[in-house]
Amino acid sequence: MSAKLLFDQNLSPKLIKRLADLYPDSDHLDWLGLGTADDTVVWGHAKRNNFVVVTKDADFADLSVLRGFPPKVLWIRRGNCSTNDIEEILRDHNAEIEDLATDLASGILTLF
């Protein structure tokens, strides 16, 4: 089973279709009406629906440290970059992302 990614508002919704071959059940906060929701609301939604939160902000990584996991957090720590760059990162690290989704001991994966 593929990891289900939940893209934060700081990432393009275009990633959903571009990555559907690897992460077919993924979603975006804007598409769920959660684009302006408090991080704790997003956290709860991700936890209830078995999503891995994908973000470029430290907020969800901090929540993971405070609250534990699930949900898991995929923190992309690259400065200004294109949607193509993000897609390439997620494709190149697919195996690591799938491992994160199933690993009982890890809650955060940081990619550069």
C-alpha positions as CSV (number, residue, x, y, z in Angstrom):
1,M,0.0,0.0,0.0
2,S,1.3,3.5,-0.9
3,A,1.8,6.3,1.6
4,K,-1.1,8.8,1.6
5,L,0.4,12.3,1.5
6,L,-1.4,15.4,2.8
7,F,0.2,18.4,1.3
8,D,0.4,21.6,3.3
9,Q,-0.8,24.9,1.8
10,N,2.8,25.9,1.2
11,L,3.0,23.2,-1.5
12,S,1.3,23.2,-4.8
13,P,-2.0,21.2,-5.3
14,K,-0.6,20.2,-8.7
15,L,1.6,17.7,-6.9
16,I,-1.5,15.5,-6.3
17,K,-1.9,14.7,-10.0
18,R,1.8,14.7,-10.8
19,L,2.5,12.1,-8.1
20,A,-0.7,10.0,-8.4
21,D,1.3,7.1,-9.8
22,L,3.3,6.8,-6.5
23,Y,0.9,8.3,-3.9
24,P,-2.6,7.7,-5.4
25,D,-4.7,8.5,-2.3
26,S,-3.0,11.8,-1.5
27,D,-4.8,15.1,-0.9
28,H,-4.1,18.8,-0.3
29,L,-5.3,21.0,2.5
30,D,-6.9,23.5,0.1
31,W,-9.0,20.7,-1.5
32,L,-10.2,19.6,1.9
33,G,-11.2,23.1,2.9
34,L,-8.4,23.1,5.5
35,G,-6.1,25.7,3.9
36,T,-6.6,28.2,6.7
37,A,-7.2,25.7,9.5
38,D,-5.2,25.7,12.7
39,D,-2.3,23.2,12.6
40,T,-3.9,21.2,15.4
41,V,-7.0,20.7,13.3
42,V,-4.9,19.6,10.3
43,W,-3.0,17.3,12.7
44,G,-6.2,15.7,13.8
45,H,-7.5,15.2,10.3
46,A,-4.2,13.6,9.2
47,K,-4.2,11.3,12.2
48,R,-7.8,10.2,11.7
49,N,-7.2,9.5,8.0
50,N,-3.7,8.0,8.1
51,F,-2.0,10.7,6.1
52,V,1.7,11.6,6.1
53,V,1.8,15.5,6.4
54,V,4.1,17.0,3.7
55,T,5.3,20.5,4.6
56,K,8.1,23.0,4.2
57,D,7.4,24.5,7.7
58,A,8.8,23.4,11.0
59,D,5.3,23.7,12.6
60,F,4.3,20.0,12.0
61,A,7.7,18.7,12.9
62,D,7.4,20.6,16.2
63,L,3.9,19.1,16.7
64,S,5.3,15.7,16.2
65,V,7.9,16.2,18.9
66,L,5.2,17.5,21.3
67,R,2.4,15.1,20.5
68,G,4.2,12.0,19.1
69,F,2.9,10.3,16.0
70,P,0.9,9.4,14.0
71,P,0.6,11.3,11.9
72,K,4.0,11.1,10.4
73,V,5.6,14.3,9.0
74,L,7.7,14.7,5.8
75,W,9.6,17.9,6.2
76,I,11.1,19.3,3.0
77,R,13.9,21.7,4.0
78,R,14.8,23.2,0.8
79,G,14.5,27.0,0.3
80,N,12.7,28.5,-2.6
81,C,12.2,25.9,-5.2
82,S,9.8,24.9,-7.9
83,T,7.0,22.4,-7.9
84,N,9.1,20.4,-10.3
85,D,11.9,20.3,-7.6
86,I,9.4,19.1,-5.0
87,E,8.1,16.4,-7.3
88,E,11.7,15.3,-8.0
89,I,12.5,15.1,-4.3
90,L,9.4,13.0,-3.6
91,R,10.1,10.7,-6.5
92,D,13.8,10.3,-5.6
93,H,13.0,9.5,-2.0
94,N,9.9,7.2,-2.6
95,A,11.4,4.2,-0.8
96,E,12.3,6.3,2.3
97,I,8.8,7.9,2.3
98,E,7.2,4.4,2.2
99,D,9.5,3.3,5.0
100,L,8.4,6.3,7.1
101,A,4.7,5.5,6.6
102,T,5.2,1.9,8.0
103,D,8.0,2.4,10.5
104,L,6.6,2.1,14.0
105,A,9.7,3.9,15.5
106,S,10.0,7.0,13.2
107,G,7.7,10.0,13.0
108,I,9.6,12.5,10.9
109,L,11.6,12.3,7.7
110,T,13.6,15.4,6.7
111,L,14.5,15.8,3.1
112,F,16.8,18.4,1.5
